[in-house]
Amino acid sequence: PLSVSQPLTDINVLLGQPGTFNLTCDAFPAPKVSWFFNDTELKNSSKHKIEAKQNIFSLTVNKCDHPDVGTYRAHIDNGIDHTEQTAKLHVGGTILLFKIDDT
């Protein structure tokens, strides 16, 4: 059976920075994880980096921008059992502070 010991969590990312989703899944046989954004399957590209190291699966969204905001889904399947995890990516702008000279 599949056991997700560290589920996906929502992430908040500054505009232009990378955001990474991680999940930890223990299963035998080892599972295959497919990543989706708004129901479109993601592949490795300059925008999306998909990695699997032992039982830790990650998706990095590079240079996050407002079109990247939404729900990301990981479909986990080892041929015997399957499950899904979802989480949201939020992008925030930078905060600029101005000193006002009142003379």
C-alpha positions in Angstrom: 0.0 0.0 0.0 0.9 3.6 -0.4 1.7 5.7 2.6 2.1 9.5 2.3 4.1 10.5 5.4 4.7 14.1 4.3 1.7 15.5 2.3 1.8 18.5 0.0 1.3 21.8 1.6 0.3 25.2 0.2 3.3 27.5 -0.5 3.7 31.3 -0.6 6.4 32.6 -3.0 7.7 36.0 -3.8 7.3 37.2 -7.3 10.2 36.0 -9.4 11.4 33.4 -6.9 11.2 29.6 -7.2 8.6 27.6 -5.3 8.9 23.9 -4.4 6.3 21.4 -3.5 7.6 18.3 -1.6 5.9 15.1 -0.6 7.2 11.9 1.0 5.7 8.6 0.0 6.6 5.1 1.1 5.4 2.3 -1.1 6.4 -1.0 -2.6 6.8 -1.2 -5.5 8.2 2.4 -5.7 5.5 4.8 -7.0 5.5 7.0 -10.1 4.4 10.6 -9.4 2.8 12.7 -12.1 2.4 16.4 -11.5 -0.5 18.6 -12.7 -1.3 22.3 -12.8 -5.0 23.1 -13.3 -5.4 19.5 -14.7 -2.6 19.9 -17.2 0.3 17.4 -16.8 3.6 19.0 -16.2 6.9 17.8 -17.7 10.5 18.8 -16.9 11.2 22.2 -18.6 12.9 25.5 -17.8 9.8 26.4 -15.9 9.1 23.1 -14.0 11.7 20.9 -12.4 10.5 17.4 -11.4 12.7 15.3 -9.1 12.5 12.0 -7.2 15.1 11.1 -4.6 14.4 7.8 -2.8 10.9 8.4 -1.3 10.9 12.2 -1.7 9.1 13.7 -4.7 9.3 17.4 -5.6 8.1 19.9 -8.1 9.9 23.2 -8.4 8.2 26.1 -10.2 10.9 28.5 -11.4 10.5 32.3 -11.5 7.0 32.3 -10.1 4.6 34.8 -11.6 0.9 35.4 -11.4 0.0 32.9 -14.1 1.5 30.2 -11.9 -1.0 30.8 -9.1 -3.4 27.9 -8.7 -3.8 24.3 -7.6 -1.0 21.8 -8.2 -1.8 18.1 -8.0 0.5 15.0 -7.5 -0.9 11.7 -8.7 0.9 8.9 -7.0 0.6 5.3 -8.5 2.7 2.2 -7.9 0.6 -0.2 -10.0 -1.2 -1.6 -6.9 -2.6 1.5 -5.3 -2.9 5.1 -6.1 -3.7 8.4 -4.4 -3.6 12.1 -5.0 -2.4 15.2 -3.1 -3.2 18.8 -3.9 -1.8 22.1 -2.8 -2.0 25.7 -3.8 0.8 28.1 -4.9 0.4 31.8 -4.0 2.6 34.5 -5.4 3.1 37.8 -3.5 4.8 41.0 -4.6 7.7 42.6 -3.0 7.1 45.2 -0.3 8.7 48.6 -1.0 9.2 51.1 1.8 9.5 54.8 1.0 10.7 57.5 3.3 8.5 60.5 3.1 10.3 63.8 3.6 7.8 66.2 5.1 9.9 69.4 4.7 
